[in-house]
Amino acid sequence: MPIRRLTDDMINRIAAGEVVERPASVVKELVENAIDAGASRIEIVTAGGGVALIRITDDGSGMDAADLAIAVERHATSKLADDLLDIRTLGFRGEALASIGAVARLSIASRHASEPHGWEVAVSGGVVEPLRPAAIAKGTRVEVRDLFFATPARLKFMKGERAEASAITDVVKRLAMAHPEIRFNLTGSDRTALDLPSTGGGGFAERLAQVLGRDFADNAMVIDAAREGVNLSGHAGLPTFHRANGLQQYLFVNGRPVRDKVLIGALRAGYADVMARDRHPVAALTLTLDPHEVDVNVHPAKADVRFRDPGLVRGLIVGALRQAIHQSGHRATSTGGGATIAAFRSGSAPPFSPSASYAARPAYAAARSATAFAYETPSFAEPQAGFDAVNRPSADARAHGSPTEERIARPLGAARAQVHSTYVIAQTEDGIVIVDQHAAHERLVYERLKQALARSGAARQILLIPDVVDLPAEDVARLVARADELAELGLVIESFGPGAVAVRETPALLGSVDSAALLADLADDFAEWDGSTRLAEKLDHVAATMACHGSVRAGRQLRPEEMDALLREMEATPGSGQCNHGRPTYVELKLSDIERLFGRR
């Protein structure tokens, strides 16, 4: 078959397949154009999940007749200078409007401040109509109808109206978080209205509260770090504030929402030893760096980026998150109290009815004797026969003397009792704290093990006969180049010819090691991230396992002084608000929460 040139219409439809994946893609491109135009207010209206209608109105700079005429042509843009490495706007490829016009009915009305009236251009299935005057205030209004009418096959791949509307909402939220100075209003017949006012002086933190709710604001750590010209800021949830998926991870690079695997991997690594592997942190982090240090021209959707030094970026994120977790100390999520109250209420007894209670025991009041009253006074007498002994405390801290005001004033209070040989009850100034003794002590032991590793390094075991592992030459080069770093973690290797590596020492904590599998994994890490944490993660995992087996077990009775010592050490240990598996080590109930349980509030 002879080679032939594709028509302009076919070229536009092929480009649309990359740029316009679904209605949310259209909203993303058009809202980014509005932001680049300097808008302070952006209104989005949708219908039919965005397939029937998308209308976006902004109060930006607008376009004159000459600009509007060529705006719908391919590769026509006002945002790109001669340097493709110096991208300072969200849009720059000049593909969006032409791609949208190729698969939908597109109309754009715009007015520049210098013109007495606006102009409008329409594109239907790639066919451009002549410009005509339009009545519009300063700014731009873009309307997209019948999305994919020119490519009906694409409609078969659309999800339901609700799913498409939800995807649009997610796109708008991400862009709104990146630009808190702009007001975003999202409405339509297919959705609940979303109005995000400009935060004014509140900035990024206030916008996060608008989008993610006050629960996140109350359970987030402030992130602020910089290294070699790369700045990281934002908020990250406490390790005990997590979700079942990563949908609430918002990552931005120079004001651009991205879903980059380097950043997502770094976020996960930052929580590696404080969160269960099947849970995901909640975070909103923004990176700011020189545009020459990041390539945003990787894919037409611009969701992927490439960093000139990914190791620097990854190290900055991991270090900042771990530092924030360290500084959070014993702090745990504030939502635990609410969950506890909900658990109580879900299985609570019916409301107390005096008449019903006394009707069940009509002779109760008359039969009360002095002996009965004497039994009900506080004492340590043995319970009556039939009383379930399991309900008694395992240990009573009252024998240790009344808690002093100093101990009650501490964050985790003064130990009062141990119940079921598993949970320590402590009294604080304004409530109570319930501590899982095994989970708490497990975390304390784990932190001691990590500190020992940091002080003296990983102990090594010398192999009597070195393991020789055959690997591709490029993997051998990567491993040998990082031999010094691996030696710090207890893995000593050296080149053994062009296609092999000799393993002479391995970390003692790992016991028997499959050298071939370990080196293959490390080589893959070096190739993908230009760095590796896998060996360190293996050591952390072993240390966590040792801590689990070396900590106070559930079922052991503690002396009063041991309970108080556990509380004091938790207060002094970073990350003690959660165990090694990401579960909370304690739950706090404020006095107001307890009063609500008993109907006092």
Secondary structure, DSSP 4 states (H G I P E B T S, - for coil): ----PPPHHHHHHHHHHHH-SSHHHHHHHHHHHHHHTT-SEEEEEEEGGGTSEEEEEE-S----HHHHHHHTSTT--SS--S-TT---SS--SS-HHHHHHHHSEEEEEEE-TTSSSEEEEEEETTEEPPPEEE---SEEEEEEESTTTT-HHHHTT---HHHHHHHHHHHHHHHHHH-TTSEEEEEETTS--EEE---GGGHHHHHHHHHH-HHHHHTEEEEEEEETTEEEEEEEE-TTSEESSSTTEEEEETTEEE--HHHHHHHHHHTTTTS-TT-EE-EEEEEE--GGGEE--SSTT----EES-HHHHHHHHHHHHHHHHHHTTT---THHHHHHHHHHHHTPPPPP-HHHHHHHSTTHHHH--HHHHHHHSS--PPPPTT--GGGSEEEEGGGG-SPPHHHHTSTT-EEEEEETTTEEEEEETTEEEEEEHHHHHHHHHHHHHHHHHHHH---EEEEEEEEEEE--HHHHHHHHHTHHHHHHTT-EEEE-STTEEEEEEEEGGG-S--HHHHHHHHHHHHHHHSS--HHHHHHHHHHHHHHHHHSPPTT----HHHHHHHHHHHHHSTTTTB-TTS-BSEEEEEHHHHHHHTT--
